[in-house]
Amino acid sequence: MAKRFSLFFGLLFWSAIGLAQLEEHQAIYTNPTDQLLTIRKIAILPSVDNIGGIYSRPLEEHIRKIIRLDHRFDLASTENIGPVYSPSELRDNPEKVKEISRYLEADVLLASQLIKGPRGISLNVSMYLTDNGQLLAESNLEETKKFDISSLKRETQKLVGQVIKRIPYDGLIMSRTNQTVTINLGERDGLKKGSILTVVQIIKAEYHPKFKFLISTEKEVLGKLKVAKVDKTLSFAKIITEIEKKAIQKNAKISGIDFVSYDPNDLSLGEQKDDLSARPDSSISFGPKAKEWVPQRPPTFGAVSAHLGFGSFGSDVRRSGSSYTTNDSFAKNIKFAGELWMDPKYSLHIGIEQGIVSNNSVAKYDFAVGYNFRFTNDIWGSKIELLGGFASYIVDVEDVSSTVTKLNYSGLRLGLSGMFPLTLNNEWAAGGKLFIFISPSVTQTPKVGSVRSTTANHFSIFVHKKMGINWKLQGTLDIELYTAKFSGSTSNSSQEQTTLSGGVTYLF
């Protein structure tokens, strides 16, 4: 009897050992990359804009609604979010993302930004991983002319959908019992009873070498499922194959619900078109000597410029019984100008110029508001601009023999400017400006008498070459004429200045 009990317990012991060894040698299919890209909870960061929250608040609430209605994800609370950053501030700073994520129970952060510029509204939606702070995916809309909230909500919904689409799988397995699994996909996602699904695990991810957003993933097939029952947002399926027993577990990925479509009329047998390594610019991001690159952002706010010039200056000042004449064929000057684009149509202009001529110094100051008529959506394209503002032209006479020490022409002036490309790629362009003073005033030191009549006109032509998306070189010819007649029959003054200048403009 004792021997039988010993045999029984021995068999039980070794059976337990065998089962333990079997469980020990059963593969567990987990991968750090796969776990990193498992997205269940999304936190929505406060949206930002550059116009005091007029657009950002309704767009943020709309994004929350979009995620709330997506049954595949839960919306995480953002009560303890801390400082608010824009997508552009987070893109190159994973530490900021991790700082924000510290007290959030979320797998990813969804950030959005709206910028209103002179050519329209630009939108950005970006998704960041909370674990490592890196950019996972982003989508942009550049310079739309739609300014109403309802249109921008539709555009934002498209961008959010594009970002969600770049998550490298379609759904997740929520649970497994024997050979039956529950999936967080249903009729809304296109599943039907009898559908065959592929279960995968992400084993490798390829990121952009500079900005670290996800480019592609490498996946291992774990098995196949056949859908047995479908609800609107949930499905039940039977495992029909798997790479190893119990290889398919919770959080395994469902991939390939939507098949990739190609052009059915393209029968070429050349290189695969979507193979990035086959592109002519592949060495920028791929290969053993890959180079980093930074995307250039088009100008949206304004421009600043600096010019050096030379030319001729002539001045003739006559008073009863005396006259003073200046002629300089090599007058030098320097000019600074700035533009601020309020929106696609309105702009502000400011200019400061200082010139040195024989026995004289010349200073010009101007401020104007512009209204643009643009013929294309390209900032380098054809346009006509109406200008109105204030300008002042000051001549200081440094010759002690002169009876006049200072002249100041000032007043309101109207202007018209135009620019037209000379080449199809807008690399070269030409244009001109015409300014006419409206009832200008003249002050003369020492005072002669009342002013009988005044004229002040300014005409210029220019040619510029585009050096990049933010730079241009420009050459300008300016012709200016100022005259005044005073109450004395022989009291008058005239100044004529012609300047050829060259300089550089930075558009930001």
C-alpha positions, 0 to 999 in steps of 0.5 A: 500500500505504501508503495502504491501511494509513493508511486501515485505521489511520484507521478503527481510530482513529476507531472507537475514538474513537466507542466511547469517546464511546459509552461516555462518553455511556452513562448511569451510574445512581448516586445518593448517596441510593441508595448511602446506603440500600444495606444489605449488612452489619449490625452488632449492638450489645450489647443493654441493659436496666435489670436487670443484663443478665438479659434483654439477653444472651439477646436480643442473641444471638437478634438475631444469630441472626435476622440470621445466618439472613437470607441478604440480609445479612452479620453484621459483626464488633463486636470494636472497638465501643468504648463501649456506648449504648442506642437512646435515647442514640443517637437524638438523637446521630448523632455517637455512631453515627459514633463507634461505626461508625468501626472497623466494616465495616457499613452499619447498626447494629442496637441494642436495649433492654429496660426493665422497669417497674411495668406490664410490659416495653417493648422497642425495636429501632432501626436506624442508618445508619453513614454519617451516624449517623441513625435509619433505622427503629425498632419498639417494644413497650410494656409487655408482661406476658410476662416469660419469655425465650422469649416475649420472644425471639418479640416481639424477632423480630417487632420485628427483622422490622418494622425490616428490613421498613422498608428501602425495597426487597426485594433487590439485584442481585448481578451482571450478565452480558450480560442475565442478573442474579443476585439475592439473593432466592429461594424463601424470599422467595416468588420463582417461575420466571417471576416479573416483578420491578421494578428501581428506584433510590432517588432521594429520601428523606423523613425525619422533621423532628425524629428523621430516621427514614425516612418514605418514598422516591421511586424511579425504575424502571430496568427489568423482570426475569423470573425464569429459575431459583430456588434457596432464597436465590438467583435468576437472571433475564433483563432484559426491559426497561431504561430504557437499555442497561446501566442495571441494574447491581450493587446495583440494587434489587428492589422490590415483591415483596409487593403492598400490600393495601387494604380490598376493602370500602372503596369511598369515593372520598375522600382517600387514607387513608395520605396523611400530608398529609391527616391533621388533624395534618399541620401537625405534621410537614409543610407550609411551617410544620412544627412539631417535636414530641417524643413523650411517654413514659409513666411507668414508674419512680415519682412525686414530689409537693409539697403546700401545706395549711392546716387546724385543729389541736387538742392537749390534754395533761393531767398530774397537776395541770396541763394544756396546750391548743392550738387553731389554726383556720389551721394551715399545712403543707407535704408532700413524697412520693415513690413508686418502682415496683419492678414492676407490683405492688410499690412503695415510698413515702416521705413528709415533712411539716412543719407550723406551728401556734400555739405548736407545730410538727408533723412527720411521716415515713413509709415504706411498701411497697405491693402493687397490685391494678390493674383495668386496664393503664392507670396512670391506671386503677382500683387498690387498694393494700395498704400496710405500713410505719413512721410517726412523728408528732412534736409539739414544744411551744414554749410555755415554760409547758407542762410537756410539751415533746415528743410522739412517736407512732411504730410500724408501721402498715397502710394501704389506698388506692384510686383510681377514675376519674370520667370515661371518659378518666381525666382526673378520678379520686377515691380515699382512704387509711386507715392504722391503727397496729399497737401504736404507741409514745408517748414524752413529754418529760419522761417521765410514766410507762408508757403504758397505751393508744394509738390513732393513725389517719389517713384521707384522701380526694382528687381529682386531675386529669390534666394530661398524661401525666406531670403531675397536680394533686391536692386532699386532705383529711386527718383524723388522730387521736392519743391516749395514756393514761399510768399516772397516772390524769389523765395523757393526751394527744390531738391532732387535725389536719384539713388541706386541701391542694393540690399537683402530682405529676410521674410519671416 
